[in-house]
């Protein structure tokens, strides 16, 4: 019934979305065009330029008016007055560009394209200033930073070889007493594939379902990101525009909400670990600096390695018409702003686009510190603070939406990926800020405290909470919340700010609350369907490498699109192929990164700090004192993506 009502609602909303017929659509200049790249580059004097064009007209034009009216539907249509072309200057623009002349490339491009556009469409174009041109002679020289990062990577590989050889020779000691044992691939492999639920703390065995919850959410995140750069080089943009007429497409366009699942998980594991830690240790305000340092030491080493490679060697990997747009510019930003990422404040700097997906890590770090402070309290003081934080988490996104006139949700319009989200105010001010994601994190904290209290006091939940049909509504409820955002994709007058602001404030805690209910039912075994799916052993390895998959996946998605030299034709099978390949590549590549970098460096930090940084502070790998606990659920060490 819920889905039927939503379907009718969305159908009525989308009924007003009109589209051009094919004969009218093909009158417009192609949105994208790419001349053959390799044949242009390899010829003597070959120059290939990727250019952004803004169409203009000096006289009345029915075609231009039609394009403006069609493009005015900014939520569901591309801006067809802005074109992106890859041009081989010596071939396409030979009449306007000659090698070794004083004619500027941009001038030659504008004259050339104006001639063809006027001939075919009676339109003109202005070339933007950010023209990227490539020649065979162009190359990025290896510098000191490249050599330094290469030496670090080589050192890590050598250490893994030595550690694995010593382990094979049975001469490696336990990591607590032997440095090279930390780099034993076989030992780290056994740790990665160890079954969940084998720890000494029985309550942690109830958290096995977190593996499934994390893995499924990670897959959904990769799916949502995989198709975004895809729209930068397609030959049938109308196909993408027409997808917005399908209500089920909201599962993709409004799917950005699923990132709240990670905030709930992170808050839950922080509070739950701290409560277990409190049973054997005195918790005071000193937990704040120690816990923050522990968190930084846990997340940063492997993150820093990937960041360093992105800033250095990634720029040498390939080339193509979209290379500078998708990868070259990111490398430049990482060389300039790496320190913002390592301080976990990059989500508050809108002009920094180094590894943009890591806004989540920054937000989570900021919320983690707030959560530590809240959980350090006891009794009514903590409850009051959590209530105030939840209220703030609701009001702050609503206030941003109201006073800055933002959208209620992150509108994934066709045009948004063309700008790589850089100019979207909603993305910058409410989606990726730490304080605007506070509500989901607080829901996770509160859920953990309630679960811990109920377990410790053997509390019997009310019968109504054990009704399976209520619990089975959690998944449809999550889908309904996501699809409900489709009301803001309706073309026409913009919804009132008095609707947008409350929705922006409430949608995160509502979604997080449903996730919290799903977690409670999983822990207390309300039923066996959802719990069976989430506790499937096959989720264990993807869950343990999910952090590496998260920091890697956008690089692979960008690389896949940046190296394309021809336009692609969007179809359902092809979109499925792109999504599936992105998921597989991300998780497969995450395994060696996890084995060779993340786990060894995690163990080295533990060794150098005498185990205090990662096992004896709240929110660390485990509240117990033996390495066997670390191999147990594999969940308590995962209060991050």
C-alpha positions in Angstrom: 0.0 0.0 0.0 2.8 2.4 0.9 4.5 1.8 -2.5 1.2 2.1 -4.3 0.5 5.5 -2.8 4.1 6.7 -3.5 3.8 5.5 -7.1 0.6 7.4 -7.7 2.0 10.5 -5.9 5.2 10.5 -8.1 3.3 9.7 -11.3 1.1 12.8 -10.6 4.3 14.8 -9.8 6.0 13.8 -13.0 3.0 14.1 -15.2 3.9 17.8 -15.7 7.4 17.0 -17.0 7.2 17.3 -20.7 9.8 16.3 -23.2 10.7 17.1 -26.8 9.9 14.5 -29.4 12.9 13.0 -31.3 12.5 15.3 -34.3 12.7 18.4 -32.1 15.4 17.0 -29.9 17.8 16.3 -32.8 17.5 19.9 -33.9 19.7 20.9 -31.0 23.5 20.7 -31.3 24.9 17.5 -29.6 25.6 18.1 -25.9 28.9 16.2 -26.2 31.3 15.5 -29.0 34.7 13.8 -29.0 37.0 13.7 -32.0 39.2 10.6 -32.1 41.9 11.2 -29.5 44.8 8.8 -30.3 44.9 9.4 -34.0 45.0 13.2 -33.3 47.8 13.0 -30.7 50.1 10.7 -32.6 50.2 12.7 -35.8 53.0 15.3 -36.2 51.9 18.6 -34.6 48.8 17.0 -33.2 46.9 19.1 -30.7 43.7 17.9 -29.0 41.6 20.4 -26.9 38.7 19.8 -24.6 36.5 22.9 -24.5 33.4 24.1 -22.9 31.1 26.2 -25.1 28.3 28.6 -24.1 25.9 29.0 -27.0 24.7 32.5 -27.9 22.7 34.2 -30.7 22.8 37.7 -32.1 19.3 37.5 -33.7 16.0 35.9 -32.9 16.2 32.1 -33.1 13.4 29.7 -32.5 15.9 26.9 -31.9 17.7 28.8 -29.3 14.5 29.8 -27.6 13.4 26.1 -27.6 16.7 25.1 -26.1 16.4 27.7 -23.3 12.9 26.6 -22.5 13.9 23.0 -22.4 17.0 23.6 -20.4 15.1 25.7 -17.9 13.8 22.5 -16.4 17.1 22.3 -14.4 16.0 19.5 -12.2 15.5 16.9 -14.9 17.2 18.3 -18.0 20.8 19.1 -19.0 21.6 22.6 -19.9 21.7 22.3 -23.7 23.1 25.8 -24.2 26.4 24.6 -22.7 28.3 22.1 -24.8 31.5 20.1 -24.0 33.5 19.1 -27.1 36.8 17.4 -27.7 38.4 18.9 -30.8 41.4 17.8 -32.9 42.7 21.2 -34.0 44.8 20.1 -37.0 41.9 18.1 -38.5 38.6 19.7 -37.4 39.9 23.3 -37.3 42.7 23.1 -40.0 41.4 26.3 -41.7 41.7 28.3 -38.5 44.8 26.8 -36.8 48.2 26.2 -38.2 51.2 25.0 -36.2 53.9 27.6 -35.5 51.6 30.5 -36.0 50.6 33.3 -33.7 47.0 32.3 -33.6 45.9 31.4 -30.1 44.4 28.0 -29.6 41.3 29.4 -27.9 40.8 31.9 -30.6 41.2 29.2 -33.3 38.7 27.0 -31.5 36.1 29.8 -31.1 36.4 30.8 -34.8 36.2 27.2 -35.9 33.3 26.2 -33.8 31.4 29.4 -34.5 31.7 28.6 -38.2 30.3 25.1 -37.9 27.6 26.1 -35.4 26.4 29.0 -37.6 26.4 26.8 -40.7 24.4 24.0 -39.1 22.3 25.7 -36.4 22.6 29.5 -37.0 24.0 29.8 -33.5 27.3 31.1 -32.1 29.4 30.1 -29.1 31.8 31.6 -26.6 34.7 29.5 -25.5 35.3 29.4 -21.7 38.7 30.1 -20.4 39.4 26.6 -19.0 40.4 25.0 -22.3 42.6 21.9 -21.8 44.9 21.0 -24.7 47.0 17.9 -25.1 50.0 17.1 -27.4 52.3 14.1 -27.8 55.1 16.1 -26.3 53.2 17.0 -23.1 54.2 15.0 -20.1 54.3 15.5 -16.4 57.9 15.2 -15.1 58.6 13.1 -12.1 59.5 15.3 -9.2 60.7 14.9 -5.6 57.3 14.3 -4.2 56.7 11.4 -6.7 60.1 9.9 -5.8 59.3 10.2 -2.0 55.9 8.6 -2.3 57.3 5.9 -4.5 60.0 5.1 -1.9 57.4 4.9 0.8 55.3 2.4 -1.3 58.4 0.4 -2.1 59.3 0.2 1.6 55.9 -1.0 2.5 56.1 -3.7 -0.2 59.5 -4.8 1.0 58.4 -5.0 4.6 55.5 -7.2 3.5 57.9 -9.5 1.6 60.2 -9.7 4.6 57.4 -10.2 7.1 55.8 -12.9 5.0 59.1 -14.7 4.5 59.8 -14.7 8.2 56.4 -16.0 8.9 56.9 -18.7 6.3 60.1 -19.6 8.0 58.3 -19.7 11.4 60.7 -17.2 12.8 58.3 -14.3 13.2 57.1 -13.7 16.7 53.8 -12.1 17.8 53.2 -8.6 16.6 53.4 -7.3 20.2 57.1 -8.5 20.3 58.1 -8.6 16.6 58.0 -5.7 14.2 58.1 -7.7 11.0 55.3 -9.9 12.1 53.0 -7.0 11.6 53.7 -7.3 7.8 52.9 -11.0 7.5 50.5 -11.3 4.6 49.4 -14.8 5.7 48.7 -13.7 9.2 46.8 -10.6 8.1 44.9 -12.7 5.6 43.8 -15.1 8.4 42.7 -12.1 10.4 40.7 -10.7 7.4 38.8 -14.0 6.7 38.3 -15.0 10.3 34.7 -15.8 11.1 32.7 -13.2 13.0 31.6 -13.7 16.5 34.6 -15.5 17.9 35.6 -13.0 20.6 35.7 -13.4 24.3 32.9 -10.8 24.9 29.5 -12.6 24.3 27.6 -9.4 23.8 29.8 -8.5 20.8 28.6 -11.7 19.0 25.2 -10.0 18.7 26.8 -7.4 16.4 27.6 -9.8 13.6 24.9 -8.2 11.5 26.9 -5.0 11.3 29.0 -6.7 8.7 26.0 -7.1 6.4 24.7 -3.6 7.1 28.1 -2.0 6.3 28.7 -4.1 3.2 25.3 -3.4 1.7 25.5 0.3 2.4 29.0 0.4 0.9 27.7 -1.3 -2.3 24.8 1.3 -2.5 27.3 4.1 -2.0 29.5 2.8 -4.9 26.4 2.3 -7.1 25.3 5.9 -6.5 28.8 7.3 -7.3 29.5 5.0 -10.3 27.0 6.6 -12.7 27.7 10.3 -11.8 30.7 10.8 -14.1 29.1 8.6 -16.7 26.9 11.5 -17.9 30.0 13.5 -19.0 30.5 11.6 -22.2 27.3 10.0 -23.5 25.8 10.3 -27.0 22.2 10.0 -25.9 21.6 12.4 -23.0 17.9 12.3 -23.6 17.9 8.7 -22.3 19.2 10.1 -18.9 16.6 12.9 -18.9 13.8 10.5 -19.5 14.8 8.3 -16.5 13.5 11.1 -14.3 10.0 10.2 -15.4 10.4 6.8 -13.7 9.5 7.0 -10.0 11.8 4.1 -9.2 14.7 6.3 -10.4 14.4 8.1 -7.1 16.2 5.2 -5.5 19.3 6.4 -7.3 18.8 10.1 -7.4 17.8 10.5 -3.8 19.9 7.5 -2.6 22.5 9.9 -1.1 20.5 9.5 2.1 22.0 6.0 2.6 25.2 7.6 3.9 23.3 8.2 7.1 23.6 4.5 7.8 27.3 4.9 8.3 26.8 7.7 10.8 24.3 5.6 12.8 26.8 2.7 12.8 29.7 4.9 13.8 27.7 6.5 16.7 26.5 3.1 17.9 29.9 1.5 18.0 31.4 4.5 19.8 28.9 4.5 22.6 28.7 0.7 22.9 32.5 0.3 23.0 32.7 3.0 25.6 30.1 1.4 27.8 32.0 -1.9 27.7 35.2 0.0 28.4 33.5 1.7 31.4 32.9 -1.7 33.0 36.6 -2.2 33.8 38.0 1.3 33.5 37.3 4.7 35.0 36.1 7.1 32.3 36.9 10.8 32.7 37.3 13.8 30.4 40.8 12.6 29.5 39.0 10.2 27.2 38.4 13.1 24.8 42.0 13.7 23.7 43.0 10.0 24.0 40.0 8.9 22.0 40.4 11.6 19.3 44.1 10.6 19.0 43.2 7.0 18.8 40.7 7.7 16.1 43.2 9.7 14.1 45.8 7.0 14.4 43.3 4.4 13.3 42.1 6.2 10.1 45.0 8.2 8.9 47.9 5.9 7.9 46.1 4.1 5.0 44.2 7.3 4.1 47.5 9.2 3.9 49.0 6.6 1.6 46.1 6.8 -0.8 46.1 10.6 -0.6 49.8 10.7 -1.4 49.4 8.4 -4.4 46.5 10.5 -5.6 48.6 13.7 -5.4 51.6 12.2 -7.2 51.6 9.0 -9.2 47.9 9.0 -10.2 48.5 12.0 -12.5 51.0 9.8 -14.5 48.6 6.9 -15.1 47.0 8.0 -18.4 45.5 10.7 -20.5 42.4 11.5 -22.5 39.9 14.3 -23.3 38.4 14.2 -19.8 41.6 13.5 -18.0 42.3 17.0 -16.6 38.6 17.5 -15.7 38.3 14.3 -13.7 41.8 13.4 -12.4 44.3 16.1 -13.2 42.5 18.8 -11.3 42.0 16.4 -8.3 45.7 15.7 -8.2 46.4 19.4 -8.2 44.0 20.0 -5.3 45.5 17.1 -3.3 49.0 18.6 -3.7 47.7 21.9 -2.5 45.2 20.9 0.2 46.4 17.5 1.6 46.8 19.0 5.0 43.0 19.8 5.1 42.3 16.2 4.5 44.7 14.9 7.2 43.3 17.3 9.7 39.8 16.2 8.8 38.4 19.6 8.1 38.2 19.5 4.3 34.4 19.3 4.4 34.3 23.0 5.5 36.4 24.2 2.5 34.3 24.4 -0.6 37.1 25.2 -3.0 39.0 22.0 -2.0 38.2 19.0 -4.2 40.9 16.5 -3.1 39.3 13.1 -2.8 35.8 14.6 -2.4 34.3 11.4 -1.1 36.3 11.9 2.1 34.0 14.6 3.3 32.4 11.7 5.2 35.6 10.9 7.0 35.9 14.5 8.1 32.3 14.8 9.2 32.6 11.5 11.1 35.8 12.5 12.9 34.1 15.8 14.0 31.0 13.9 15.2 33.2 11.3 16.9 34.8 13.9 19.1 31.3 15.4 20.0 30.1 11.8 20.7 33.1 11.2 23.0 32.3 14.3 25.0 28.6 13.3 25.3 29.3 9.7 26.3 31.9 10.8 28.9 29.0 12.0 31.0 26.7 9.7 33.0 23.2 9.7 34.2 20.7 12.5 33.4 23.5 14.8 32.3 24.2 12.6 29.3 20.6 12.0 28.5 19.9 15.8 28.5 23.0 16.5 26.3 22.0 13.8 23.8 18.5 15.3 23.6 19.9 18.7 23.0 22.3 17.4 20.4 19.4 15.6 18.6 17.4 18.8 18.6 20.4 20.7 17.2 20.8 18.0 14.6 17.2 18.6 13.5 17.3 22.4 13.6 20.6 23.1 11.9 19.9 21.6 8.5 16.5 23.3 8.7 18.0 26.6 9.5 20.6 26.4 6.7 17.8 25.5 4.2 15.6 28.4 5.4 18.1 31.2 5.7 20.2 30.2 2.6 17.2 29.1 0.5 18.6 25.7 -0.1 16.9 22.5 -1.5 15.4 20.1 1.0 17.4 17.3 -0.4 20.5 17.0 -2.5 19.0 17.3 -6.0 21.0 15.0 -8.3 20.1 16.7 -11.5 21.6 15.7 -14.9 23.7 18.9 -14.8 25.1 18.5 -11.3 27.8 15.9 -12.2 28.9 18.1 -15.1 30.1 20.6 -12.5 31.3 17.8 -10.2 29.0 19.2 -7.4 31.4 22.1 -6.9 28.8 24.8 -7.3 25.9 23.2 -5.5 25.0 25.2 -2.4 23.0 22.3 -0.9 25.9 19.9 -1.2 28.3 22.4 0.3 26.2 23.7 3.2 24.0 20.9 4.3 25.1 17.6 2.8 28.8 17.4 3.7 29.1 19.5 6.8 29.7 17.7 10.1 27.1 19.6 12.1 24.3 19.0 9.6 24.8 15.3 9.9 24.6 15.3 13.7 21.2 13.8 14.0 22.0 10.5 12.5 25.1 10.1 14.7 23.2 11.0 17.8 20.5 8.4 16.9 23.4 5.8 16.8 24.7 6.9 20.2 21.2 6.7 21.8 20.5 3.4 20.2 23.7 1.9 21.6 23.1 3.2 25.1 19.5 1.8 25.1 20.8 -1.6 23.8 23.5 -1.8 26.4 21.1 -0.9 29.2 18.6 -3.5 28.1 21.2 -6.2 27.8 22.8 -5.4 31.2 19.5 -5.4 33.0 18.0 -8.3 31.0 15.2 -6.0 30.1 12.3 -7.6 28.3 11.1 -5.4 25.5 7.4 -4.7 25.2 5.5 -7.2 23.1 4.6 -4.6 20.5 8.3 -4.1 19.7 8.6 -7.8 19.0 5.8 -7.9 16.4 7.5 -9.2 13.3 5.3 -7.3 10.9 6.4 -4.0 12.5 10.0 -5.0 12.1 9.5 -6.2 8.5 8.3 -2.6 7.7 11.8 -1.2 8.4 13.1 -2.0 4.9 10.0 -0.7 3.1 10.2 2.3 5.4 13.7 3.1 4.3 12.7 2.8 0.7 9.7 5.0 1.3 11.8 7.7 3.0 14.2 7.7 0.0 11.4 7.8 -2.6 9.5 10.5 -0.7 12.3 13.0 -1.7 11.0 12.7 -5.2 8.4 15.4 -4.4 11.2 17.9 -4.7 12.1 16.7 -8.2 8.8 18.1 -9.5 9.3 20.7 -12.2 7.4 23.9 -11.9 7.2 26.4 -9.0 9.8 25.6 -6.3 8.3 24.1 -3.1 7.9 26.6 -0.3 10.8 27.0 2.1 8.2 26.2 4.8 8.1 22.7 3.4 11.8 22.4 2.4 13.2 23.5 5.8 11.2 21.0 8.0 11.9 18.2 5.6 15.6 18.9 5.5 15.6 18.9 9.3 13.6 15.7 9.8 14.5 13.4 7.0 17.9 12.4 8.5 16.7 11.5 12.0 13.7 9.7 10.5 15.9 7.6 8.3 18.4 7.1 11.1 15.6 6.0 13.5 14.5 3.3 11.1 18.1 2.1 10.9 18.3 2.1 14.7 15.2 0.0 14.9 16.7 -2.4 12.4 19.8 -2.7 14.6 17.8 -3.3 17.7 15.8 -6.1 16.1 19.0 -7.6 14.8 20.7 -7.6 18.2 17.6 -8.9 20.1 16.8 -11.4 17.3 13.2 -10.2 16.5 13.1 -12.4 13.4 15.3 -14.5 11.2 14.8 -13.0 7.7 16.5 -9.6 7.9 18.9 -10.9 10.6 19.8 -13.9 8.5 20.7 -11.7 5.5 22.7 -9.3 7.6 24.6 -12.0 9.5 25.5 -14.0 6.4 29.2 -14.9 6.6 29.8 -13.7 3.1 29.6 -10.1 4.3 32.6 -10.4 6.7 35.4 -9.8 4.2 33.7 -7.0 2.3 32.9 -5.4 5.6 36.5 -5.5 6.9 37.8 -4.0 3.7 35.0 -1.4 3.4 37.1 1.4 4.6 39.7 0.8 1.9 36.9 0.4 -0.7 35.5 3.7 0.4 38.7 5.7 0.0 39.5 3.9 -3.3 36.3 3.6 -5.2 35.9 7.2 -6.5 39.5 7.1 -7.9 38.6 4.0 -9.9 35.3 5.5 -11.1 37.1 8.7 -12.2 39.9 6.7 -13.8 37.4 4.6 -15.8 35.7 7.7 -17.2 38.9 9.9 -17.5 40.5 7.4 -19.9 37.5 7.1 -22.2 38.3 8.6 -25.6 34.9 8.1 -27.3 31.3 8.8 -26.4 29.3 5.9 -24.9 25.7 5.0 -25.5 23.6 4.7 -22.3 21.4 1.7 -22.0 20.2 -0.3 -19.0 22.6 -3.2 -19.6 25.5 -0.8 -20.0 24.6 1.1 -16.9 24.4 -2.2 -15.0 27.8 -3.1 -16.4 29.3 0.1 -15.2 27.8 -0.3 -11.7 28.8 -3.9 -11.3 32.4 -3.4 -12.5 32.8 -0.4 -10.2 31.7 -2.5 -7.2 33.8 -5.4 -8.1 37.0 -3.4 -8.8 36.6 -1.3 -5.7 36.3 -4.3 -3.3 39.0 -6.4 -5.1 41.4 -3.5 -5.0 40.6 -2.9 -1.4 41.8 -6.3 -0.4 45.5 -5.8 -1.1 45.4 -2.3 0.3 43.8 -3.7 3.5 46.4 -6.5 3.7 49.5 -4.6 2.7 48.9 -1.2 4.2 45.9 -0.8 6.5 46.3 -3.8 8.8 50.2 -3.7 9.0 50.2 0.0 9.8 47.5 -0.4 12.3 49.5 -3.1 14.0 52.7 -1.0 13.9 50.9 1.9 15.6 49.7 -0.5 18.2 53.2 -1.9 18.7 54.8 1.6 18.9 52.3 2.7 21.5 52.5 -0.4 23.6 48.9 -1.3 22.6 47.5 1.7 24.4 46.4 3.7 21.4 44.3 1.0 19.8 43.2 -1.4 22.5 43.0 0.4 25.8 41.3 3.6 24.8 37.5 3.9 24.1 36.5 3.5 20.5 39.6 1.5 19.8 40.0 -1.9 18.2 38.6 -3.8 21.2 37.8 -3.3 24.9 39.6 -6.5 25.8 43.3 -7.0 26.2 44.2 -9.9 23.9 44.8 -9.9 20.2 42.2 -12.6 19.9 39.5 -10.1 20.6 40.7 -8.2 17.6 40.0 -11.2 15.5 36.6 -11.7 17.0 33.6 -9.9 15.6 35.7 -7.7 13.4 32.9 -5.1 14.0 34.1 -3.2 17.1 37.1 -2.0 15.2 34.9 -0.7 12.5 33.3 2.4 13.8 34.1 4.0 10.5 33.1 3.3 6.9 
